[in-house]
């Protein structure tokens, strides 16, 4: 049986690993950061960085920083145009290569995020979370995660949440290392990217379906070739979770 302070030691070890890796990456990332900042300024104007409030560990709010990928184009009434119309070709390139995420290294140094964890989603999603879905905030959000290397944004919301919760229940140093090693390959192949009008695009989540009788085999999280069903308690507030 694990000791009562095991989770604290695990969190501290993960935090130390995050800081060391980030400090090693920063000297390499700074030239790219400066080049991208100048390019964003030239192509999209100011501001260069996109800042937005997101839920982090235990649901506490923090300011996520990314490179801006959309214009501020507005309609005749002064309202912002849909994302699909404001996202430029350059912005799509930044997103598909995940280069827009580079400033999040500073979120890691501040302790807002980890290298690996569930992606921090929008604050407006919180109203649609069941108590089970809220467990994705039991760990720090990450730049990459188990869902990102298993379909990224093109999987269903159900599967994405399932993968996030599976990570929360199975997180370990070896799993984090595996995810980090898988991430560059997924990014280089641009797997899991989508267009702004896709139902899974950030901002389109409006809650999970109530009826899950027809859940497919793909709605399970996988580690190797062993299926780990974790949807049976995700979709309803009155469901219970069974733990080992």
C-alpha positions, 0 to 999 in steps of 0.5 A: 500500500502506498504511504499517505504522502506518496501523492505529494512526493509524486507531485514534487518529483513531477514538478522537479522534472518539469522545471529541469526539462523546461530550463534545458529546452529554453535556450533552444526555444528562445531563438524560435520564440523570437522568430515566431514573435516577429512573424506573428507581429508582421502577419497578424499584428498586435498583440503577439501573445494570446492570453486566456483564463483557463481552469488548472489544478483543482479547478483554480484559474490561471492565465494561459499564454500562446502565440496568437493565431487569428485576426481580429476581423469583425463584421459590420456590427463590430462582432468578431467573425467566426473562428473559421474566418479569422484563422489564417493560413499562417495560424493553421500552420502554427496550430498544426505544428503546435508552435503556438504552444511554445509560450506555455513553457513559461506557464510551466515555470510558473507552476500553472502547467506541467509538460504532460497532463490533460489540456486546459480547456475553456472556462465555459466548459465547467458548467457542463462537467459532471463530478467525474469529469471534474477529476481531470483537474486533479492533476496539472494541465499539460502542454501534451497529454495522453489524449494528444498522442491518441488522436489529439483533437480529432477524436470525440469529446467522449474519448478525449475525456476518457483518455484524460481520466485514464491518465489521471488514474494511471499517471507515472514517470514512465507514462509521462516519458512515453507521452513525451517521446511520442509527441514529436512524432505525432506533431511532425506527422500533424496527426489530429489537426482539424478545421475551425468549423469541426464539432470538436474545435475548441469552443464547440463543447456543450456537454456529453450525450446522456445516452451511452448505450451505443458507445463504440469500442473506440470510446476506451483508453488504451495502453499498449494493447490492453483496453482500459474502459473508463467511460462507465462513470464519466457521463452521468452525475449519479454514476459511481467510480470504482477504484482499485 
